[in-house]
Amino acid sequence: MTYHPKSEFMSVMIERGFLADCTDYQGLDEAFAKGVVPAYIGFDATATSLHVGSLIQIMMLRWLQKTGHKPITLMGGGTTKVGDPSFRADERPLLTARKDRRKHRGDQTRVFRLHDL
């Protein structure tokens, strides 16, 4: 990669291999250098816990926070009750409110350990 970022966040993301391609490295870098940038991840807690596929996103938010920006983590909502359709012919069973809350509570505990919220 030939781009040399000015912002700490972009430097970390590139150095650690989080970015493979970007349509406007300079524009993104300038936004991070200019001031606090908020970013969010939304999780639908349809599994019994978060999985390794969520880790990259959580790690990016943690670096975002460590470099002075504002991470926001959203857990569940209406789609959690139905689940991820994944183009299957069968539907997932509706989660009860109790199961929904239990999944959110466990995931929140894990994610909040990583963020200073």
C-alpha positions as a printed NumPy array, in Angstrom:
array([[  0.   ,   0.   ,   0.   ],
       [  1.367,   3.406,  -0.925],
       [ -0.985,   5.649,   1.091],
       [  0.53 ,   7.026,   4.322],
       [ -2.27 ,   8.124,   6.688],
       [ -2.105,  11.129,   8.97 ],
       [ -4.707,   9.974,  11.507],
       [ -3.816,   7.487,  14.204],
       [ -6.921,   5.371,  13.568],
       [ -6.205,   4.896,   9.852],
       [ -2.546,   4.172,  10.641],
       [ -3.561,   1.408,  13.036],
       [ -6.161,  -0.039,  10.648],
       [ -3.695,  -0.204,   7.76 ],
       [ -0.759,  -1.384,   9.882],
       [ -2.809,  -4.223,  11.391],
       [ -4.362,  -5.289,   8.092],
       [ -7.958,  -4.267,   8.813],
       [ -8.266,  -2.448,   5.474],
       [ -7.821,  -4.224,   2.158],
       [ -9.378,  -1.597,  -0.109],
       [-10.939,   1.819,   0.212],
       [-12.447,   4.086,  -2.441],
       [-11.091,   7.252,  -0.784],
       [ -8.281,   6.692,   1.734],
       [ -7.475,  10.385,   1.86 ],
       [-11.07 ,  11.505,   2.467],
       [-11.574,   8.923,   5.198],
       [ -8.224,   9.789,   6.773],
       [ -9.054,  13.501,   6.741],
       [-12.352,  12.839,   8.533],
       [-10.533,  10.922,  11.288],
       [ -7.85 ,  13.608,  11.543],
       [-10.397,  16.447,  11.679],
       [-12.283,  15.402,  14.815],
       [-14.207,  12.735,  16.689],
       [-15.882,  10.217,  14.372],
       [-18.768,   8.066,  15.646],
       [-19.158,   4.523,  14.282],
       [-21.47 ,   1.685,  15.191],
       [-21.953,  -2.047,  14.921],
       [-25.354,  -3.676,  15.251],
       [-25.706,  -7.258,  16.439],
       [-28.781,  -9.455,  16.177],
       [-28.406, -11.927,  18.99 ],
       [-29.8  , -14.953,  17.175],
       [-26.948, -17.277,  18.225],
       [-26.356, -18.273,  21.845],
       [-23.373, -15.901,  21.894],
       [-21.267, -13.728,  19.644],
       [-18.842, -15.622,  17.398],
       [-15.383, -15.083,  15.954],
       [-16.889, -13.36 ,  12.917],
       [-17.987, -10.52 ,  15.2  ],
       [-14.521, -10.109,  16.678],
       [-13.038,  -8.096,  13.794],
       [-15.837,  -5.54 ,  14.046],
       [-15.508,  -5.328,  17.827],
       [-11.726,  -4.939,  17.554],
       [-12.156,  -2.107,  15.028],
       [-14.513,  -0.279,  17.396],
       [-12.063,  -0.76 ,  20.244],
       [ -9.269,   0.807,  18.182],
       [-11.658,   3.563,  17.17 ],
       [-12.191,   4.322,  20.851],
       [ -8.497,   4.023,  21.77 ],
       [ -7.66 ,   6.622,  19.126],
       [-10.168,   9.161,  20.466],
       [-13.329,   8.434,  18.509],
       [-16.804,   7.295,  19.594],
       [-17.876,   3.641,  19.311],
       [-21.552,   2.716,  19.486],
       [-22.722,  -0.889,  19.893],
       [-26.362,  -1.797,  19.235],
       [-27.749,  -5.12 ,  20.442],
       [-30.757,  -6.862,  18.952],
       [-34.119,  -5.387,  18.308],
       [-37.041,  -6.567,  16.242],
       [-34.949,  -8.72 ,  13.905],
       [-33.61 , -10.717,  16.847],
       [-37.09 , -12.012,  17.518],
       [-37.393, -13.414,  13.994],
       [-33.776, -14.307,  13.186],
       [-31.641, -14.189,  10.071],
       [-33.513, -15.721,   7.121],
       [-30.322, -16.737,   5.168],
       [-32.451, -17.578,   2.113],
       [-33.674, -20.856,   3.607],
       [-37.12 , -22.235,   2.887],
       [-37.832, -22.824,   6.588],
       [-38.328, -20.079,   9.131],
       [-36.54 , -19.84 ,  12.421],
       [-38.715, -20.107,  15.496],
       [-39.654, -16.835,  17.148],
       [-37.602, -16.121,  20.269],
       [-39.485, -15.45 ,  23.457],
       [-38.841, -12.123,  25.186],
       [-37.016, -13.981,  27.974],
       [-34.597, -15.747,  25.582],
       [-34.09 , -12.484,  23.706],
       [-33.132, -10.641,  26.918],
       [-30.853, -13.46 ,  28.069],
       [-28.909, -13.44 ,  24.793],
       [-28.56 ,  -9.656,  24.861],
       [-27.368,  -9.656,  28.461],
       [-24.59 , -12.177,  27.729],
       [-23.439, -10.417,  24.575],
       [-23.536,  -6.999,  26.225],
       [-21.316,  -8.258,  29.03 ],
       [-18.729,  -9.532,  26.538],
       [-18.763,  -6.431,  24.321],
       [-18.81 ,  -3.897,  27.151],
       [-15.651,  -5.413,  28.621],
       [-13.89 ,  -4.222,  25.476],
       [-15.338,  -0.702,  25.382],
       [-15.073,   1.966,  28.078],
       [-18.781,   2.775,  28.114]])
